Amino acid sequence: MRHSGLFGGLAIWLVLSSTAGAEVAITPDVVYGHKSGLAMTMDVFTPTDNANGAGILFMVSGGWYSTWQPPEQQQQRFKPLTDEGFTVFAVRHGSSPKFSIPEAIADVRRSVRFVRANADRFKIDPERLGVYGYSAGGHLSLMLGTASDAGDANAKDPLDRVSDRVAAVVAFVAPTDLRIMVKDAPDRLEAYARFPALDLDLENAQTASPLVHVTPDDPPTLLIAGDQDDLVPIQHSRNIHAAFEKADVTSRLIEVAGAGHGFQGEDARRSTQSMVDWFVMQLAP
């Protein structure tokens, strides 16, 4: 039985009505793979009346730790995207400290392969996939943008034969160079000792750094960061933006004045709208 063509479990459809936007069907706990005897899952949020055929994967990750919440409680978060017709996939990966950053990267790569392989089921265009996330989720989004592949035609697992490339990226307050964050990095910020995921050697840190992988074929990428962020300094975003420009990759950096590692009020509203506008410009028909 091929995993790539199956949801891997019972699909329960819940239709939520919104007076200010589109109705959305929720398919919870879609299984996109297994590891260590555990299922890897995502929740799918599908507009029922204005779907535009594009899919957006959201990286559920903070500190490379992925949490679960009832999807009904998460639906409002994705409303700005579903109102524009995007189908949203909330992807959970294997969490730190049990699983490492390289393992989390492998998980989210598999999630893109799964969504692409099941594009007909989700009623989306497999070539119009975007990805976004905040902090660690932004890092994983950038890894999908800069270090993806076309699949391995000789792989035993049919899903590994499918491309994990995406067509657009939005990364909020994202680490882009883990080489200055891991345990062996000289002069790293003391705050990073609180994150077990950063217990990496420098070789693995380089492999897992989006900044290292920038090439001219990377997808259009929007970076949003606060210029007063003391956890992931804005230089992370500035450096990769400069690398994108040097490689002639379509890219934009929005610096939120006075903001730290997370946005509130009007800053949050504007940054969210910038994300939606980016995906509309890059992915909508």
Number of C-alpha atoms within 10 A of each C-alpha: 5 9 17 20 17 15 20 17 12 11 14 11 14 14 15 14 11 12 6 8 13 21 20 26 19 23 20 22 24 22 22 27 18 14 9 6 6 10 16 20 24 26 23 26 31 28 26 16 11 15 20 19 22 24 34 28 25 25 27 24 24 17 19 27 23 18 13 14 7 10 18 13 8 14 20 12 10 17 21 17 23 27 21 19 23 29 27 26 27 24 27 24 27 27 19 20 15 10 15 19 26 15 15 22 21 15 22 26 24 21 27 28 26 24 26 26 22 19 19 12 12 18 15 21 17 22 16 20 28 29 27 27 24 25 24 25 27 28 29 35 31 33 24 28 29 25 21 17 15 12 16 14 13 9 11 9 13 17 25 19 17 22 22 25 25 28 20 27 30 27 27 27 29 27 28 28 22 24 23 18 25 23 22 15 15 10 9 14 15 9 11 17 14 10 16 19 22 22 19 21 14 17 9 15 23 17 17 23 22 24 25 18 18 22 17 14 12 25 22 20 28 23 26 25 30 23 20 16 17 13 15 24 18 22 15 18 28 18 14 23 22 16 19 23 15 12 14 13 19 16 20 17 16 16 18 20 11 11 17 19 19 15 19 11 7 9 16 14 11 14 20 18 14 17 21 19 15 20 29 17 11 18 21 17 9
